[in-house]
């Protein structure tokens, strides 16, 4: 009898312990959805815009139970984390299409079989609710779209992700480094009169897909970081409207449309001093040149050879690593005297190793993303 009583007591002690370990807690995502998740999270999925990328920044790729087709299929330097983590991702079960649309393109049946503790997504609010209904698994949105240079929206999203997976220390390490870079960039370019700045244009930007010369960006993050004169910013109100104010007022993720197609004649009227183009889209630009060489040759920046590459800052969400690198590169080109102490290759190495634990500049270059002057109409 005594042995039986002891056994019963041990059973209840273990049951209470298990119950405590299997408790739940509430996290609030970027849509202000209160999501109940397990107290202890061991297995996750990171889907959609910024999902896999944030897992990589936080160094928790080992927690992923599956990956998306876009990450499994091939290594692509358009995603800053891919050169570092493709080998780890390509062997995982496929759980979705991938991309940055914000829609629910996950494979619900495959996810149910994997039984992750939490799904972290870059999906919109309705898509999150849909996926949670389909799977019965908590879905937390960390959706982030660029508004200026790595704004508070990114800090909030990364902290939500870190809170879910228990990576708060790593999160603050990353954000402290970003703070350092932002302060350094701002200090270097402070006090420069607006009228003395070179007038810059960025074209062929990657934004919800690949684009040609006339696709540009208002509030272009690398330009904002160094206070550059972005000729397209005169169209900011037309492009964004009240999106920024609405996001701030409702404390939800920003949904503005910073990337847009501008009329070619408008670019001609701006006649920028410096042009930056995404080297990954130069096949499109060169085809446009072949069809209309007189237009391109009439632009002063092209005549004077002041066209530079600017690797994609945005592909299924913003590449924070590239944003930092691009900001320093923009500073080097637009304000060379303020950045003369910066050895760019060394700064890239520092940024990559801080954000993703590894330098992969050579992999970027091999995949067509590089820094330097470029001649429109000629292949490299």
Protein Blocks (a to p, Z undefined) as FASTA:
>chain_A
ZZmmmmmmmmmmmmmmmmmmmmccddddfkopacdddfbafbdcdehehklmmmmmnopm
mmpgbdcfklmmpccfkbmklmmmmmmmmmpccfbebdjeopacbdfklmmmnopabdcd
fbdfklmmmmmmmnopacddfbdcdehjhifklmmmmmmmmmmnopmmmmmmmmmmmmmm
mmmmmmmmgoiafklpccdddehiaeeiaddfklccehifklmmnopacfklmmmmmmnm
mmmmmmmmnopacfbdfbccddfklmmmnopabdcddfklmmmmmmmmmmmmmlmmmpmk
lmnopaccdddfbggiaafklmmmmmmmmmmmmmmmlmmmpcfklmmmmmmmmmnopack
lmmmmnopacddddehiaZZ
